[in-house]
Structures are given as structure tokens and as C-alpha cells.
Amino acid sequence: MTITRSTFLRAGIAAAALLSAAGPVLAEGKKLVFVTEGAFPPFNMTKPDGTLYGFEPDLLAEVAKRAGFDYELKAQAWDGMIQGVADGKFDGAVDAVTITAKRLEVVDFSAPYTTGGSTFAVAKDSGLTLPGTGTAVDLGDAAATEASVSAIAEALKGKTVGVQVSTIQSDFLNTYLAPRGVTIRTYPNGPDVYQDLMNGRLDAAMSSITNISAFLKKNKDTAEATGTSFKGGIMGAGVGIVVQKGNKELADKMSAALKSMSDDGTLEALSMKWFEMNVTPKL
């Protein structure tokens, strides 16, 4: 099954008229429950008092306003989050979840609200530099993928790369690098990956470009990004809001809200506020 952004663009365009339709979304008076990790900056973070903040809490607030529903946002560990939505424990999840064919088997998504690739981070004093820095490869390009993966695997052979469990990055590492002699170590959350990287327990870490950029902003003197950035293929078709399988009404309402935010520049403004770059698609 091939997932492309156009799949969601068509859905968003078809649903745009719903914003002006009379009547509230879903059952009147129902407060929807959304979850986020609160530990994946700058997508979502947690203040000392427990308040959730970041790009996605801001985004969800605007989506809810435009789509016409009330909600509460709760912190939830990444492991089990998608399954929790699938089982109906939560109405949705907003946690930098990439749209992939595998995930679409158990949940549905809104239109995407960010795009971009994934790359590596290393400690500056490690002496490790990966090939392809500053270049991007689409995993749909078999020849380019083989060349880039082979070069990076050679540089990382016998070394250990850390990654958050059950992510597209862990799928990439286990598919392309583990069979070539690279050791993959998974962690329940992103901060633990970076902690071990800076403590010398890892040779490199892999995450989304946006997450690595947030990490480097606070560690610019001691860490750096390196290597090719990868997108497409098992890396999915952008990040969307997760809903329970078959909840087309909620998915369409949110897709329409996201399209209106794209049309009037609100989506780009939120991206610039939190990422200092525009990583949003044109819906």
C-alpha cells in the first residue's frame, strides 16, 4: 500500500465545506480526549507544573476551535499510545506520529501537518562524521537509497545507534542498517536517547530533523547533525493526528481545519514559531 500526501489532500479538500456546516462534531457536549507524549521537543513538551506545551498543543487548540469540538489533552507514554487510540481509550493522539501504511491498518489520520526527513546526531568530540551531510534521499529511489545506506553503514559498522522505540526511525535502522553490522539500541523516549549519546554510551542517534534541530539548539557546542536525511518509503507521508479506525467524521473535520490553517498562513506561522523553519505541507 502506497501512502502519498495527495491521498490526504483530496480528503481535506472534500471535507473543507464541513467547517461551515451546522451542528457540532460528534455527540453534542462530548469532550474529546487527546494524548501526547510531552517529551518530544518542540512538537510537545511538559513544563515543571505539568502543563503540556509546544507546537502540537498550539496546533490542536486551533484545530479544535475551527472544527468545533471541546477537548482535553493528556500526557501519555509513547509506547502503547497508538494502540490506546485503536482500542478507544482515547479519541486521538497528537505526537509527531508519521502516517504509514502499517499504522493505517489499525488507526486513521487527519491530513498531514508537517513533512520532512530524518537524520543522525553525534557528539562533536566523537570524531564521527557520516557521509551525505546536507543531502536528502527519498527511499523510493532505490539506487540513491542503496548508495547512501551503504556509505552510512560502512561508517557505522561495529558502532551503536540509539533511537526511540516503535518509530519510523527505528524501522529504518532495523531495515537498512542492522543487517549491515550496525547495532541498534532502542529507548522508550527521545530524551533518554540524547542523554546516552552525550554520555558516550551511543555513537550516534537518529530522529526527525525537527527533533534533532531542537536538541542541537540546546547543545550546539557539544553535538551536531551529520549524514544523509531520509524520507519517503517506510518513513511515511508526513505527520498527522491519529484517530480511531473508521472515525471519518473527526478525521475529516480536523483535515478541513488544517487545510484552512494552511490556506490562511496559520500553519506556517506555528511552524516558524516552534521550529524556526517551515516544515508544513501546502494542503
Helices and strands as residue ranges (DSSP letters): H 5-15, G 16-20, E 31-36, E 45-46, E 52-53, H 55-67, E 70-75, H 81-86, E 92-93, H 101-104, E 107-109, E 118-123, G 124-126, E 136-138, H 142-156, E 160-164, H 168-172, I 173-177, G 178-180, E 183-187, H 190-198, E 204-208, H 209-218, E 223-231, G 233-235, E 242-244, H 248-263, H 266-275
